[in-house]
Amino acid sequence: MSHKVSVIMPNFNNGKYIDTALNSIWNQKIQVHEVVLIDNGSTDESLNIIKEHIDAGHPIKLIQIPRCSPAFARNIGFTKASGDFIAFLDSDDLWPEYKLGIQLGFLGSHPNIQMVTGYICYFERLNSAGTAPEENSKTESIFHVHVGACLYRKSCFRRLEYVFDTDLKFGEDVDLLLRVRELKIPFTILKNNMLFYRVHPDSMMSNPDPRKASDFRLAAFKSLKRRRSSGHIQEPLPNFSTFLESNDESS
């Protein structure tokens, strides 16, 4: 299967982490077509690190914009992405080196599937090579909604009409997957860690913000409103277990 993967990465003051995030993309078994990197007003060393990667010949398309939400930044990135497949990675997280190989392989053998995701490994400390959680680091691997674990066919977004809801500062990836489920767009949850999620005190999710709870409620309310207007309010959304990779598929 031919592939051109565009990776969309928003960044704001993640100079401590962005080098390992980018290296996890370059370390993939399959080369990406481009990284569309949207820096929204960083004042730390981020831009210097990004430019080092550009000078090294890596395919980064840098877009600099004023401070904005991750949803807004990712939407801008999507308009500049030229690949057939779309992936997202936050600049403080990283991918296992097998991520794109496994996910592209699965999509290649399942042409009806529009999106593939997987488990997320939450970790606190990175190994000395900067490629994976440290062996003795506290980790937890679970399925959770996070756009960084996903890989999409670009055609998937034609049915979705828009990518991320900019009304949401938090939970925009939850809203995206709710719309995927409402439209019955076929996707699969693979039984592998597809994202290493770094738990650290500088992240948006680590800081107290009353919008965290209210935005998740807003995403759920918007889903109910859409289903009510479409006449499908009586049809419950299928459980995530119904999307889990079967044993036959993983063999």
C-alpha positions in Angstrom: 0.0 0.0 0.0 1.4 3.4 -1.0 1.2 5.9 1.8 1.9 9.6 2.6 1.5 10.3 6.3 1.1 13.8 7.5 1.7 14.3 11.2 0.1 17.3 12.8 1.8 18.6 15.9 0.7 21.6 17.9 3.3 23.1 20.3 3.4 25.7 23.0 6.5 26.0 25.2 7.3 22.3 25.1 11.0 22.8 24.6 11.8 20.3 27.3 10.0 17.5 25.4 9.7 18.3 21.7 13.0 16.9 20.7 12.0 13.4 21.8 8.6 13.8 20.3 10.0 14.6 16.9 12.7 11.8 17.2 9.9 9.3 17.8 8.5 10.2 14.4 11.8 10.0 12.6 12.4 6.6 14.4 9.3 5.0 12.8 9.9 2.0 10.6 8.0 3.9 7.9 9.1 7.4 6.9 6.5 10.1 7.2 5.7 12.4 4.4 5.7 15.6 6.5 5.3 17.0 10.0 3.0 20.0 10.0 4.2 21.7 13.2 2.0 24.6 14.5 3.9 26.7 17.1 1.4 28.9 18.8 3.4 31.6 20.4 6.2 29.7 22.2 8.6 31.8 24.2 11.0 29.1 25.3 13.6 27.2 23.3 11.1 25.3 21.2 11.8 27.2 18.0 15.5 26.7 18.2 15.0 22.9 18.6 12.5 22.8 15.7 14.9 24.7 13.5 17.7 22.2 14.4 15.4 19.4 13.1 14.7 21.4 9.9 18.4 22.0 9.4 19.0 18.3 9.7 16.8 17.7 6.7 13.7 16.5 8.4 10.4 17.2 6.5 8.9 19.8 8.9 6.4 22.4 7.6 6.6 25.0 10.4 3.6 27.3 10.9 3.8 30.1 13.5 0.6 31.6 14.9 -0.5 33.5 18.0 -1.5 31.7 21.2 -4.5 29.5 20.6 -6.2 26.2 21.7 -4.9 22.8 20.6 -8.1 22.3 18.6 -7.6 25.6 16.6 -3.9 24.8 16.0 -4.7 21.2 14.8 -7.4 22.6 12.4 -4.8 24.9 10.9 -2.4 22.0 10.6 -5.0 19.9 8.8 -5.6 22.6 6.1 -1.8 22.4 5.3 -1.5 18.6 5.4 -1.0 17.0 2.0 -0.8 13.3 3.0 -3.3 10.5 2.4 -3.2 9.6 6.0 -3.4 11.9 9.0 -1.8 11.4 12.4 -1.5 13.6 15.4 1.1 13.8 18.1 1.4 16.3 20.9 4.8 17.8 21.4 5.3 16.4 24.9 4.3 12.8 24.0 6.0 10.2 21.7 5.2 7.1 19.6 6.5 3.6 19.9 8.7 2.9 16.9 6.3 0.3 15.5 3.2 2.5 15.6 2.9 3.6 11.9 4.1 0.2 10.6 1.4 -1.7 12.5 -1.4 0.8 11.8 -0.7 1.3 8.1 -0.4 -2.5 7.7 -3.8 -2.9 9.3 -5.4 -0.2 7.2 -3.8 -1.8 4.1 -5.4 -5.1 4.8 -8.8 -3.6 5.9 -9.8 -1.1 3.2 -13.2 -0.4 4.8 -11.6 0.8 8.1 -11.3 4.6 8.2 -9.5 5.0 11.5 -7.3 2.9 13.7 -6.3 3.5 17.3 -4.9 1.5 20.2 -3.9 1.5 23.9 -2.1 4.4 25.6 0.9 3.9 27.9 1.0 6.6 30.6 4.5 7.1 32.0 6.4 9.4 34.2 10.1 8.9 33.2 11.7 8.3 29.8 14.6 5.9 29.3 18.1 7.3 28.6 17.7 6.7 24.9 14.6 8.9 24.8 12.6 6.2 23.0 10.3 4.6 25.6 9.3 4.7 29.2 12.1 3.9 31.6 12.0 0.2 32.7 11.3 1.1 36.3 9.0 4.0 35.6 5.5 3.9 36.8 3.3 3.1 33.8 -0.3 2.2 33.0 -1.6 0.9 29.7 -5.3 1.4 29.0 -7.6 2.2 26.2 -8.5 5.9 26.4 -9.6 8.5 23.8 -6.6 10.3 22.7 -6.0 11.6 19.1 -2.2 10.8 19.4 -2.9 7.1 19.3 -4.9 7.3 16.1 -4.2 7.1 12.4 -6.9 8.3 10.0 -7.5 8.0 6.3 -7.8 11.6 5.1 -11.1 10.6 3.4 -12.5 10.0 6.9 -12.8 13.7 7.5 -14.9 14.3 4.4 -17.8 12.6 6.3 -16.9 14.5 9.6 -17.3 17.9 7.9 -14.8 19.5 10.3 -11.9 18.2 12.3 -11.9 19.6 15.8 -14.5 21.7 17.6 -12.9 25.0 18.6 -15.5 25.6 21.2 -13.6 23.1 23.3 -10.4 23.8 25.1 -10.4 20.3 26.5 -12.1 17.1 25.2 -11.9 18.0 21.5 -10.6 14.5 20.8 -13.5 13.0 22.7 -15.9 15.1 20.6 -14.1 13.9 17.4 -14.6 10.2 18.3 -18.2 10.8 19.4 -18.9 12.1 15.8 -17.1 9.1 14.3 -19.3 6.8 16.3 -22.5 8.8 15.6 -21.8 8.5 11.8 -20.9 4.8 12.1 -17.6 5.4 10.5 -15.7 2.0 10.9 -12.7 2.0 13.1 -10.6 -0.5 15.1 -8.9 -0.4 18.4 -5.6 -2.4 18.2 -4.3 -4.4 21.1 -0.9 -2.5 21.2 0.3 0.6 22.9 0.1 3.2 20.2 1.1 6.3 22.2 3.4 7.0 25.1 1.7 9.7 27.1 4.0 11.7 29.3 2.6 12.6 32.7 4.3 15.9 33.8 3.4 19.0 35.8 3.6 21.4 32.8 0.8 19.7 30.7 -2.6 21.2 30.3 -4.3 18.2 31.8 -2.1 18.4 35.0 -3.2 21.9 35.8 -6.5 22.8 37.6 -9.0 24.4 35.1 -12.7 24.4 35.6 -13.2 24.0 31.8 -11.9 20.4 32.0 -15.2 19.2 33.5 -17.4 21.6 31.7 -15.9 21.0 28.2 -16.3 17.2 28.6 -20.0 17.8 29.5 -20.3 20.2 26.6 -19.0 17.5 24.2 -21.5 15.0 25.5 -24.3 17.5 25.3 -23.5 18.3 21.7 -23.5 14.6 20.9 -27.0 14.2 22.4 -28.2 17.3 20.5 -26.9 15.9 17.2 -28.5 12.5 17.8 -31.8 14.1 18.8 -31.9 16.3 15.7 -31.1 13.3 13.5 -33.8 11.1 15.1 -31.3 8.6 16.5 -31.5 9.6 20.2 -33.0 6.2 21.1 -30.1 4.3 19.6 -27.2 4.0 22.1 -23.7 4.5 20.8 -22.0 1.1 20.5 -19.7 0.1 23.3 -15.9 0.5 22.6 -15.5 -3.2 23.1 -17.3 -3.8 19.8 -14.4 -2.0 18.0 -11.6 -4.0 19.7 -9.3 -5.9 17.3 -10.4 -9.6 17.1 -8.0 -12.4 17.7 -8.3 -13.4 14.1 -7.2 -9.9 13.0 -4.3 -9.8 15.4 -2.9 -13.2 14.4 
